[in-house]
């Protein structure tokens, strides 16, 4: 059962993507309007162009509910895994049918109702259709004889008809209800009450947008009342408000864009602001509304309402004082910033001055809230200073170019929340390297060791690698952990050398992603430095399974630096033998699974076969997981073999390892 929060979040993403889909239409219309406005401004006698402008604007307005229905219907169908084109067209058909009821009704607020229908109908029609679509009772075709697309479309006929009839009926009853109670519009008086008119429009427009509803179309019944005053000079009109109240769009978000660029240190927010600039200059702000986001973001509600309201106080003051005077008979919707302010007051520089004042004031109002959202994002970043790594706990890259973006969004959000919690715990752990000896079974002398990462919590309790390694892999920063292991191993080698201890080779594990990350490998090689001859990298067969040119380049670079390569967990799946021809490996590590049941004759023969195979290749062998004497006895017959396992020692600290190595060396000398 979906929670209320999940439902709201899903609706928000549907509205967000739908609005973004409409952006090309909005921009194309804006370009046409701007071209016509410019011609009309410099040639007021062009009545033909003026009427063409009105027809274009009116045509777009009439088309908007249908565009919304198609966009929203398609996204709801995508979310519910239903055929998108068919449901988009069905939503459009539903809006068309309901529009006929609206036209013959006694509703005064026709424009507002039409927009409401286009926006909301798909949220009713598509789920109803989906409910019946998944009932086999209504299937007309049950076999893919003609292709799955045709099958799905045919099987939508009955569910689609039911959904269409139910939805149209519901909205028809809703329209009858509105007709009976009346839908009188709030009255405005821009001549006698310019402050009240400006503040009301600014407040309602921003409030609707905050909830993901296109404010301009939602308050069109109120804006329509201004049409009567558009031919009167010196009176507030919609174009005056567009130039001086809604600078950059609803919420005067061009001020927010500038505030982010000046005061924000967050790279993601700055990228969004830069991307928003060319659109904000034309009064289109869907990018910053949905990507920052502002929609449903309670931290941004106050400035989003306050800035246009402050502008709605400043602009009428400038008008009443005679500083500016709105020009009549010209449409300036989506005209570029600065140019619209100049044109809206008849080509006066005072318009530009007024617009800049409003922009700067809005910028300073937004500034502290920019700081707050920066802090909120920073809180969701976890610094792991020991690895010089940062886990960012916000996933902003909502993608609408995948097959089912909203399903992935929900999964990704859940994944990110889980990872954030894990890294909050990980950031409080102390990481160290322990070293498990590799022993020559014939002499008992330590010939090397493997560096194994260990973590301890605040109570000095060891935390299993299984509890934190998956998080590094999932977050895509495992290469940072591998880099730290390499640096720490090299540091330990330097310490042992300074203490006059004999050189002992350390093997370190490298993940597949690290071995195919040339930049990470370069840093690892740099940190290892002159200890390269004492370092060996263990590569799993999983890494080698996807052998490509990048991996070959990395292997060549590692070998050129003097570092040895070992195949780890040899024989456990994949095509092991083929890897030996692709790179010059220095040793092979046989997986513990081959020595676990040494009493089993077949497993014992297989173990010997693997060792004899590697001996033929003249490659040293390390056998891991050795725990009992019987296992050691099976290995004593071979030369060039070393054992790593609990029979000799578990992984231990660097100091303990040196003591153990010294004791084993003394023991070997007495034999």
PELINJO-V959403 format. One record per residue. RES is the residue in one letter. PHI is phi as a letter, one per 30 degrees, with the letter a starting at -180 (* if undefined). OMEGA is omega in whole degrees, 0 to 359 (NA if undefined). D_LAST is the distance of its C-alpha to the last C-alpha in Angstrom with 1 decimal. Layout:
res=[RES,RES]
phi=[PHI,PHI]
omega=[OMEGA,OMEGA]
d_last=[D_LAST,D_LAST]
//
This chain:
res=[X,X,X,X,X,X,X,X,X,X,X,X,X,X,X,X,X,X,X,X,X,X,X,X,X,X,X,X,X,X,X,X,X,X,X,X,X,X,X,X,X,X,X,X,X,X,X,X,X,X,X,X,X,X,X,X,X,X,X,X,X,X,X,X,X,X,X,X,X,X,X,X,X,X,X,X,X,X,X,X,X,X,X,X,X,X,X,X,X,X,X,X,X,X,X,X,X,X,X,X,X,X,X,X,X,X,X,X,X,X,X,X,X,X,X,X,X,X,X,X,X,X,X,X,X,X,X,X,X,X,X,X,X,X,X,X,X,X,X,X,X,X,X,X,X,X,X,X,X,X,X,X,X,X,X,X,X,X,X,X,X,X,X,X,X,X,X,X,X,X,X,X,X,X,X,X,X,X,X,X,X,X,X,X,X,X,X,X,X,X,X,X,X,X,X,X,X,X,X,X,X,X,X,X,X,X,X,X,X,X,X,X,X,X,X,X,X,X,X,X,X,X,X,X,X,X,X,X,X,X,X,X,X,X,X,X,X,X,X,X,X,X,X,X,X,X,X,X,X,X,X,X,X,X,X,X,X,X,X,X,X,X,X,X,X,X,X,X,X,X,X,X,X,X,X,X,X,X,X,X,X,X,X,X,X,X,X,X,X,X,X,X,X,X,X,X,X,X,X,X,X,X,X,X,X,X,X,X,X,X,X,X,X,X,X,X,X,X,X,X,X,X,X,X,X,X,X,X,X,X,X,X,X,X,X,X,X,X,X,X,X,X,X,X,X,X,X,X,X,X,X,X,X,X,X,X,X,X,X,X,X,X,X,X,X,X,X,X,X,X,X,X,X,X,X,X,X,X,X,X,X,X,X,X,X,X,X,X,X,X,X,X,X,X,X,X,X,X,X,X,X,X,X,X,X,X,X,X,X,X,X,X,X,X,X,X,X,X,X,X,X,X,X,X,X,X,X,X,X,X,X,X,X,X,X,X,X,X,X,X,X,X,X,X,X,X,X,X,X,X,X,X,X,X,X,X,X,X,X,X,X,X,X,X,X,X,X,X,X,X,X,X,X,X,X,X,X,X,X,X,X,X,X,X,X,X,X,X,X,X,X,X,X,X,X,X,X,X,X,X,X,X,X,X,X,X,X,X,X,X,X,X,X,X,X,X,X,X,X,X,X,X,X,X,X,X,X,X,X,X,X,X,X,X,X,X,X,X,X,X,X,X,X,X,X,X,X,X,X,X,X,X,X,X,X,X,X,X,X,X,X,X,X,X,X,X,X,X,X,X,X,X,X,X,X,X,X,X,X,X,X,X,X,X,X,X,X,X,X,X,X,X,X,X,X,X,X,X,X,X,X,X,X,X,X,X,X,X,X,X,X,X,X,X,X,X,X,X,X,X,X,X,X,X,X,X,X,X,X,X,X,X,X,X,X,X,X,X,X,X,X,X,X,X,X,X,X,X,X,X,X,X,X,X,X,X,X,X,X,X,X,X,X,X,X,X,X,X,X,X,X]
phi=[*,d,d,e,d,d,d,d,d,d,d,e,d,d,d,d,d,d,d,d,d,d,e,e,d,d,d,d,d,d,d,d,d,d,d,d,d,d,d,d,d,d,b,e,d,d,d,d,d,d,d,d,e,d,d,d,d,d,d,d,d,d,d,e,e,d,d,d,d,d,d,d,e,d,d,d,d,d,d,c,h,c,e,d,e,d,d,d,d,d,d,d,d,d,d,e,d,d,e,d,d,d,d,c,d,c,d,d,d,d,d,d,d,d,d,e,d,d,d,c,e,e,d,c,d,d,d,d,d,d,e,d,d,d,c,d,e,c,d,c,b,c,b,d,d,b,j,d,d,d,e,d,d,d,d,d,d,d,e,d,d,d,d,d,d,d,d,d,d,d,d,d,d,d,d,d,d,d,d,d,c,i,b,d,c,e,d,b,b,d,d,c,b,d,d,d,d,d,d,d,d,d,d,d,d,d,d,d,d,e,c,i,c,e,d,d,d,d,c,e,e,d,d,d,d,d,e,d,c,d,c,c,d,i,c,e,b,d,d,d,d,d,d,c,c,c,d,j,j,e,i,h,d,d,d,d,e,d,d,d,d,d,c,d,c,d,d,d,d,d,d,d,d,d,d,d,e,d,d,d,d,c,i,c,b,d,d,d,d,c,c,d,c,c,e,i,c,d,d,c,d,d,d,d,d,d,d,d,d,d,d,d,d,d,d,d,d,d,d,d,d,i,d,b,b,e,d,d,i,b,c,b,d,i,d,e,e,i,d,d,d,d,d,d,c,i,i,c,d,d,d,d,d,d,d,d,d,d,d,d,d,d,d,d,d,d,e,d,d,d,d,d,d,d,d,d,d,d,d,c,c,c,d,c,d,d,c,h,b,b,c,c,c,b,c,c,d,d,c,c,c,c,d,b,d,d,d,d,d,d,d,d,d,d,d,d,d,d,d,d,d,d,d,d,d,e,d,c,d,c,c,b,c,c,b,c,d,c,c,d,d,d,c,i,d,d,c,l,a,c,d,b,d,b,b,b,d,d,c,i,c,d,c,d,e,d,d,b,d,e,d,d,d,d,d,i,b,d,d,d,d,d,d,d,e,d,d,d,d,d,d,d,d,d,d,d,d,d,d,i,d,d,d,b,d,c,c,b,d,b,d,d,d,d,d,c,b,e,d,d,d,e,d,d,d,d,d,d,h,d,c,e,d,c,c,b,c,c,c,d,d,d,d,d,d,c,d,b,d,d,d,d,d,d,d,d,d,d,d,d,d,j,d,d,b,b,c,d,h,d,j,c,j,i,c,e,d,d,d,d,c,c,a,d,d,c,a,b,c,d,d,d,d,d,c,d,c,d,d,d,e,d,d,d,d,d,e,d,d,d,d,d,d,d,d,d,d,h,c,d,b,c,c,c,i,d,b,b,d,e,d,d,e,d,c,d,d,c,c,h,b,b,c,b,l,d,e,c,a,d,d,b,d,d,d,d,d,d,d,d,d,d,d,d,d,d,d,d,d,d,d]
omega=[181,177,178,180,180,179,180,181,179,178,179,181,177,179,181,182,179,179,179,177,182,183,178,178,180,182,179,178,180,180,178,180,181,179,181,179,181,178,182,181,182,178,184,183,183,183,179,179,180,179,177,177,180,180,178,180,180,179,178,179,180,182,188,179,180,177,178,181,180,182,182,179,179,182,176,177,178,180,182,178,178,179,188,184,182,181,176,179,178,177,178,179,178,179,180,180,182,179,179,177,180,184,183,180,179,181,179,184,184,183,180,180,179,178,180,180,180,182,190,184,181,180,176,187,186,177,177,179,179,180,181,180,182,175,183,181,186,179,175,178,183,179,180,181,184,180,185,181,180,178,181,181,179,181,176,186,182,177,180,178,178,181,181,180,181,183,180,179,180,182,176,176,179,179,176,178,179,180,183,183,181,180,182,183,176,181,178,180,184,180,184,181,182,180,181,179,182,182,180,181,179,182,183,180,181,181,178,181,181,180,174,180,182,187,183,182,180,182,179,178,178,180,179,179,179,182,182,184,186,179,183,180,176,181,179,174,184,183,175,179,180,184,190,179,182,182,184,180,181,181,183,190,171,174,178,179,179,180,179,181,182,191,183,175,182,185,181,179,180,177,178,181,180,178,184,188,184,179,181,179,177,178,179,187,180,183,182,178,187,183,179,347,172,180,179,179,186,179,185,183,184,179,180,175,189,186,178,178,176,177,179,173,183,186,177,177,178,179,183,179,180,181,176,177,182,177,178,168,175,179,183,179,178,171,186,176,184,179,180,180,179,182,186,178,174,177,180,177,179,178,179,179,180,181,179,177,179,180,183,178,178,180,180,175,180,189,181,179,172,177,181,181,173,179,181,179,180,179,182,172,181,180,174,191,182,179,185,184,178,173,179,187,178,177,185,188,177,185,178,182,176,187,181,188,186,173,179,179,180,179,181,178,179,179,182,178,179,179,179,178,180,182,173,176,182,183,180,179,174,183,177,174,169,188,178,186,168,191,172,186,181,182,183,183,178,182,180,179,174,178,181,183,177,181,181,178,184,179,180,176,182,178,183,176,179,181,181,180,179,180,178,178,184,180,178,181,179,179,177,177,178,179,179,179,180,179,183,178,178,177,180,177,178,179,179,179,178,180,179,179,179,180,177,183,179,174,180,180,176,179,179,182,178,182,176,181,186,181,179,180,178,179,179,179,179,181,179,175,185,176,185,182,179,181,174,180,177,179,179,176,177,178,183,183,180,183,180,184,180,179,178,179,180,179,178,180,180,180,180,180,179,180,179,178,176,171,182,176,184,175,183,177,181,182,189,187,185,183,184,179,186,181,181,181,184,179,178,181,183,185,182,183,182,179,184,181,185,179,179,184,182,180,179,178,179,178,180,179,179,181,179,177,181,177,178,178,180,179,175,183,171,178,182,177,180,187,184,184,181,178,178,182,180,186,185,183,185,171,176,179,176,186,175,181,184,177,178,182,170,175,186,179,181,180,179,179,181,177,180,181,179,180,179,179,178,180,180,182,181,182,NA]
d_last=[71.3,71.4,71.9,74.9,72.6,71.1,74.7,75.9,72.9,73.5,77.2,76.4,74.1,76.8,79.5,77.2,76.5,80.1,81.4,79.0,80.2,83.7,82.9,83.9,87.3,87.7,86.8,89.0,91.9,91.3,91.6,94.8,96.2,95.2,97.0,100.1,100.1,100.0,102.9,104.9,104.2,105.6,108.3,109.6,112.4,110.0,111.0,109.8,106.3,106.6,107.5,104.7,102.3,103.5,103.4,99.8,98.7,100.6,99.1,95.6,96.4,97.7,94.6,92.1,92.1,91.5,88.6,87.0,87.4,85.8,82.8,82.2,82.8,80.3,77.6,78.3,78.1,74.8,73.4,74.6,73.5,77.0,78.7,79.4,82.3,84.3,83.8,84.6,87.9,88.6,88.2,90.6,93.1,92.9,93.6,96.5,98.1,97.7,99.2,102.4,102.7,102.0,104.8,107.4,106.5,108.1,104.9,105.5,101.9,101.6,99.1,96.7,96.9,96.3,93.2,91.9,92.4,90.5,87.6,87.3,88.5,85.3,83.4,85.7,86.5,83.1,81.3,84.3,84.0,80.3,80.8,83.2,81.3,78.3,80.6,80.7,84.3,85.5,83.7,86.1,83.4,80.3,78.8,77.7,80.2,81.3,78.3,76.7,78.8,82.1,81.0,80.2,83.4,85.6,83.9,84.8,88.5,89.1,86.6,87.9,91.5,90.8,88.9,91.7,94.4,92.7,91.8,95.2,96.8,94.7,95.6,99.2,99.4,97.7,100.3,103.2,101.8,101.7,105.3,106.5,105.1,105.5,103.0,104.9,103.1,102.7,105.5,104.9,107.3,105.9,109.2,109.8,106.2,103.8,101.2,101.1,101.1,98.2,96.1,96.7,95.7,92.6,91.4,91.9,90.5,87.2,87.0,87.3,84.7,82.3,82.3,81.8,85.6,87.3,89.4,92.0,93.0,92.7,95.4,97.5,100.5,100.5,100.0,102.8,105.2,104.5,105.9,109.4,108.7,107.0,110.2,111.1,110.0,108.4,107.2,103.5,102.5,99.3,98.6,99.1,96.5,94.1,94.3,94.1,92.7,90.1,88.6,85.9,86.7,86.6,85.3,86.1,82.5,82.9,82.7,79.4,78.1,79.0,77.5,74.1,74.1,74.9,73.0,70.2,66.7,65.5,64.9,65.8,69.1,70.0,69.4,71.7,74.3,74.2,74.6,77.5,79.5,81.4,82.4,83.2,85.7,87.6,87.4,84.8,82.0,80.3,77.0,76.5,78.1,75.6,72.5,72.3,73.5,76.7,77.8,76.9,75.1,76.5,75.1,77.5,80.6,82.2,82.2,82.9,86.1,86.9,86.8,89.5,91.6,91.5,92.5,95.3,96.6,96.4,98.0,101.2,101.6,101.5,104.0,106.4,106.3,107.4,104.2,103.7,105.9,104.5,106.0,107.6,107.5,104.0,100.8,97.6,95.0,91.7,93.2,90.5,89.8,92.3,94.5,95.4,96.3,98.4,100.2,100.7,102.9,104.9,102.9,102.7,99.9,100.2,98.5,95.4,95.4,95.7,92.9,90.6,91.4,90.6,87.4,86.2,87.1,85.3,82.2,82.0,82.6,79.7,77.4,76.1,75.5,73.5,71.3,71.0,69.9,67.4,66.0,66.0,64.0,61.6,61.0,59.7,57.1,53.7,51.7,47.9,47.4,43.7,43.9,47.2,48.8,52.0,53.0,56.7,58.1,61.4,62.1,65.3,65.2,67.4,67.8,71.0,70.2,67.9,69.1,69.1,68.6,69.5,67.2,64.4,65.6,65.4,61.9,60.8,62.3,60.5,57.2,57.8,58.6,55.4,53.3,55.1,54.2,50.5,50.3,52.0,49.2,46.5,48.0,47.1,43.5,40.7,38.3,34.7,31.7,28.6,25.4,23.3,19.8,18.8,15.2,13.4,12.6,10.2,7.9,9.4,10.9,14.6,16.8,20.2,22.4,25.9,28.6,30.6,33.9,34.5,37.9,39.0,42.6,44.5,43.0,39.5,39.1,37.1,39.3,38.1,38.2,40.4,43.0,43.4,42.1,45.0,47.4,46.1,46.4,49.9,51.1,49.9,47.8,44.2,43.9,44.3,41.4,39.2,40.4,39.4,35.9,35.5,36.9,34.7,31.5,32.6,33.5,30.1,28.5,30.9,29.9,26.2,27.2,29.5,26.8,24.6,22.0,20.3,22.3,21.4,23.7,26.0,27.8,31.2,33.7,37.1,40.1,42.5,45.2,43.2,42.2,45.9,47.0,47.1,48.2,45.3,42.8,44.4,43.8,40.2,39.6,41.4,39.3,36.0,37.2,34.8,31.7,32.6,29.6,27.3,29.4,29.5,32.4,32.1,35.3,36.3,38.2,41.2,41.4,41.3,43.9,46.7,45.6,48.4,49.3,48.4,44.9,44.6,45.8,43.3,40.4,41.5,41.9,38.4,36.8,39.0,37.6,34.1,32.9,30.8,32.1,30.5,32.4,31.7,32.2,32.5,34.5,36.4,40.0,42.0,41.7,38.1,38.1,41.0,39.3,36.9,39.9,41.3,38.6,35.7,32.8,29.3,27.4,28.3,27.4,28.0,29.8,28.5,31.4,29.7,26.8,28.8,30.1,27.4,29.1,32.2,32.1,34.1,32.0,28.8,30.5,31.7,28.2,27.0,30.2,29.7,26.2,27.4,30.4,28.5,26.3,29.6,30.6,27.5,26.9,23.6,23.6,22.8,23.2,24.5,25.3,22.2,22.3,21.1,18.3,20.7,21.2,17.5,17.4,20.5,18.8,15.5,17.7,18.7,17.8,19.1,18.9,18.0,18.7,21.0,21.9,22.0,19.1,17.0,19.9,23.6,25.3,25.3,27.0,26.0,25.0,22.9,21.2,20.3,18.8,16.8,15.6,14.7,12.7,10.8,10.2,9.1,6.7,5.4,5.5,3.8,0.0]
//
